């Protein structure tokens, strides 16, 4: 527990929500989005090497479901800075008891929550409002040769998108269904299996 963050588990081991605790007064507030020291247990000795921002114009637009294969698998810290999104992570870790299960969180500017997505997960979101801005912190740089994805409407996942799916990019629309032989990916290059983190969880 810290003065700036509370950490909450989800039903998928390793996937957690960081609740940010802004400090404010009548003028507004200061909010810490990330702290390497306070959140060190969530990045497992890694470090943030890339920061990306997306802007999505229209409500209903879906982006995803993206991941990078080892050895470029990454941890992502995903926050919504404007608007509201239905954010989804899918467990692709080989040997995981929750393999191919998904979990969602509604992230918003007003909610002050960050979804921390472990290596070995796919990620995507649907904009629940117009004019959505997202911020991503990554522990691995983007590597085109390692890029992979799942179709957002794959029946094997059966993700319950809250709005009709709109605005898929040609790349995302072309992701094939999950093959019957798909065995998943390792959480990292060493092939580690999912474990709960050694962090202190808010009650």
N, C-alpha and C positions, 0 to 999 in steps of 0.2 A: 504494500500500500504506500502511496506517496501523496504529497500535497497537491500534485497536479494530475494524477491519473489513478483510476480504478480499473482493474482487469477482471473481466467476466468470462467464464468458460462458455462454450457452446456444446451441443451434443456430439460434435466431431472433435476428437482429440487433437490438440495443437492449434485449432482454429479458435481465436479469442477476439473479444471486443474490448477495446480500450476506451473507457469513458473519460473524456478530457474534462477537467474542472477549471473553467475560466475564472479569473479574478477580475471583478468589475466594480464599478460605482456608477453614479449618475451620468458620467461621461461616456461609458461604454465598458469594454473589457479587454484584458490581455489573455490570450490562450496559447498554451504551449502545445504544438502539434507533435513534436517528437523530442525525446531526450535520450541520447545514447546510454548515459549512465543509468537512468531510471528504468529504461526498457531493455536493458542488455540481455535479460533472460529470454526475451522474445526473439532475439536474432541469433542466438546460439553461437556467439563468438564472431559472427559476421559483421558487416558494416553496410550502411546505406551508401550505394555508389551511384545511384541515378534517381532523379526526381522528375516526374512527368505530370502534366496537367492536361485534362481533356475538357472540352466544352461541347455540350449536346444541346442542340437548339430545340428539338421538338419532343413533347410528351409522347410516351409509347415507344420511343426509339430504344433498341436493344443493341448493346455492344458485347461481344464475347462469343463463346467461352474460350479464353486464351490461357495458355501455359507454355513454359519452356522446358524442354527435355534436359535431363542431366547430360553433361556436367554444368549446364547453365541454369538449372532449376533455381528459383528465387523465392524469397519471402517478400510479400507485398504488404505495405501499410496503406489502406485505402480510406480516404476521407472525402466527404462531400462539403464543399465550401459555399455552394449556392444551389438552391432548389432542393429536390428530394429524389432519391433513387431507391429502387429495390435491388439490393446488392446480393449476389449469389456466389458461393464457393462450392465446388464439387470435388470430393475426395477421390483422387486417382492413384493413391499410394498402394503399390503392390503389397498384398498381405494384410491390408488394413481391414479391421472388422466392419468399417463403415464404407468400404469400397463402393464407389459410384453413388453414394448418398450425397445429397446437397443440403445446404443450410443457407437461409437468407436473413438479412437484416435490412431494415429501412434506415438509410443514412440520410441526414439532412444537415443543412447549415445550423439550424436551431437545436439539433439533437446532440451535437458535440461528441460524436462517437466515431471511432476508427475501427475498421475490420482488419485484423492481422491475419493474413492468409499464408499458411506454411508452404514450403516447397512441396511439390507433388499434388497441388490442387490446381484446378482450372477456375477461372474467375470471369464473371460478366455482370452486367447490370442493365436494368431498364429504367429509363427516366420516368418518374411519376409526375413531373411538372416540366413546363418549358424552361429553357435557360438554366441548365444544370452544369455546374463546374465541379470537377473531381480532381483531387490531388493524390498522386501515387508516389510512395517511396519504395525503391527496389534495392535488394541486396545483390543483384547481378545485373550487369548491363544487358540491354537488348541485343540478342544474337539471332539474326534472321534464319540461320541454318538450323537453330534449335527450336524455332517457333512451331507450335502445334495448336490445335483447337478442336472443340466439340461443337456440334450443331445445337443451337439453343432450343430447338424443338425436337430433339432426339427423344423418341418414345421410351427408350430405355431409361432415360433420366426423369421424364415426366415432370419437368419444372413447372410449377403453377405460377406462371407470369401473371401479374395482376391486371394487365391491360393487353389488348391485342398486340401481337409482336409487329413492330413496324421498323422501317429504316435500317434493315440489315445491310451491311456493306457487302459488295460482291464476294469478298474473301470469306466473311462469316457465313454467308448464305451457301457457300460451296463446301463447307465442312461436311464430310460424309457421316452417316450414322456410325455409332460405335460397333466395331466388328465383334462377332461372337468370340473371337480368339483374343480380344484385347485384354491383357493381363495387368495393365496399369503401368505406372512409372515408379521408380524409387524416389523417396523423399529428397535424396541428394545423391551426389556422385558415389558415395560410399555404400549406397544401398540400405541406408538406415530405415527402420520401420517406425511407424508413428508412436509417439509417446506423449503423455501429458507433460506440460512444461513445469519447471521448478519455480514457477512464479507464485506470488501471493495473490490469492483471488479474493475479490470483495464479496462480502456476505450479503 
